[in-house]
Amino acid sequence: MQKKAILCVDDEKVILTSLKSQLKKMFGSDYKLEFAEDPLEAIEIIEELISSNVKIVILVSDWLMPGMKGDEFLVKVHKKYPDIIKILLTGQADENAISYTKEHANLHGYLQKPWSEEDLFAKIDSGLKILDK
């Protein structure tokens, strides 16, 4: 069976640490959990995972990051890997960025910072259900 991964991208280490602990609590070792501090590192991780036959099922990305905003990043990923379920996690994205990402990257949803663990789980779970169909 192909291993599956969840990738989280945020330039704030404290956010990645929170996501890591929440995702471990939610999924245990059911998914490989990967974390990147910027979109370029995330793209490297995506390439590495795919070449290792690991399927990235969920991508959770911050919006405001140095180098490339989350909407641009998710659109770029979507063009190459349209099957990845994409979630924007942000405290600062405007409605235009969210609409753009929905239209051009098939955005599954977005969560406002600070998020609740229940909302994070619900959003990821609903994305996983789409993949199971």
C-alpha positions in Angstrom: 0.0 0.0 0.0 1.3 3.5 -0.9 2.3 5.6 2.0 0.4 8.9 2.3 1.6 12.3 3.6 0.3 15.5 5.0 2.5 18.6 4.3 2.2 21.8 6.3 3.9 25.0 5.1 4.4 28.1 7.4 7.2 30.5 8.0 6.5 30.5 11.7 8.1 27.6 13.6 5.6 27.9 16.4 2.7 27.3 14.0 4.5 24.3 12.5 5.1 22.9 16.0 1.4 23.3 16.9 0.3 21.7 13.6 2.7 18.8 14.2 1.4 18.1 17.7 -2.3 18.4 16.6 -1.8 16.2 13.5 0.1 13.5 15.5 -2.8 13.5 18.0 -5.4 13.2 15.2 -3.7 10.7 12.9 -0.9 9.0 14.9 1.3 7.2 12.4 -1.5 6.8 9.7 0.2 9.5 7.6 3.7 10.7 7.1 3.8 14.3 8.4 6.1 16.8 6.7 6.8 20.4 7.4 8.4 23.2 5.5 9.2 26.8 6.5 8.7 28.3 3.0 7.2 27.4 -0.4 10.5 26.6 -2.0 11.4 24.1 0.7 7.8 22.7 0.4 8.3 22.2 -3.4 11.5 20.2 -2.7 9.7 18.1 -0.2 6.8 17.4 -2.6 9.2 16.3 -5.3 11.2 14.1 -2.9 8.0 12.4 -1.5 6.6 11.8 -5.0 9.8 10.3 -6.2 9.8 8.0 -3.2 6.3 6.9 -4.1 4.6 8.8 -1.2 1.3 10.3 -2.1 0.7 13.8 -0.7 -3.0 13.8 0.2 -3.3 17.1 2.2 -1.4 20.4 1.8 -1.9 23.0 4.5 -0.3 26.3 3.7 0.0 29.7 5.3 -0.8 32.7 3.1 1.7 35.4 4.1 5.2 34.0 3.7 8.5 35.4 2.4 9.3 34.7 -1.2 5.9 33.5 -2.4 2.4 34.0 -1.0 0.4 31.0 -0.2 -2.2 31.5 -3.0 0.6 31.6 -5.6 2.2 28.6 -4.1 -1.0 26.5 -4.0 -1.8 27.5 -7.6 1.7 26.4 -8.6 1.3 23.0 -6.8 -2.2 22.5 -8.2 -0.9 22.9 -11.8 1.5 20.0 -11.3 -0.4 17.9 -8.7 -4.1 18.7 -9.0 -5.1 15.7 -6.8 -3.6 17.2 -3.6 -6.3 18.6 -1.3 -5.3 22.2 -0.5 -6.1 24.1 2.7 -5.1 27.7 3.3 -4.3 28.6 6.9 -4.1 32.3 7.5 -4.5 35.3 9.7 -4.0 37.7 6.9 -5.3 36.5 3.5 -7.9 38.8 2.0 -11.0 37.6 0.2 -9.5 38.2 -3.2 -6.6 35.8 -2.4 -9.0 33.2 -1.1 -11.3 33.5 -4.2 -8.3 33.4 -6.5 -7.0 30.2 -4.8 -10.5 28.6 -4.9 -10.7 29.3 -8.6 -7.2 28.5 -9.7 -6.0 25.8 -7.2 -9.3 24.1 -6.3 -8.9 25.2 -2.7 -10.7 22.8 -0.4 -11.1 25.4 2.3 -9.3 27.9 4.6 -8.9 28.3 8.3 -8.3 31.6 10.1 -5.4 31.8 12.6 -5.8 31.1 15.4 -7.6 27.9 14.4 -9.3 25.4 16.7 -8.1 21.8 16.7 -11.7 20.7 15.9 -11.9 23.0 12.8 -8.5 21.7 11.6 -9.5 18.1 12.0 -12.9 18.7 10.3 -11.3 20.5 7.3 -8.7 17.8 6.8 -11.2 15.0 7.4 -13.6 16.4 4.8 -10.7 16.6 2.4 -9.7 13.0 3.0 -13.3 11.9 2.4 -13.1 13.5 -1.1 -10.1 11.4 -1.8 -11.7 8.2 -0.6 -14.6 8.5 -3.2 
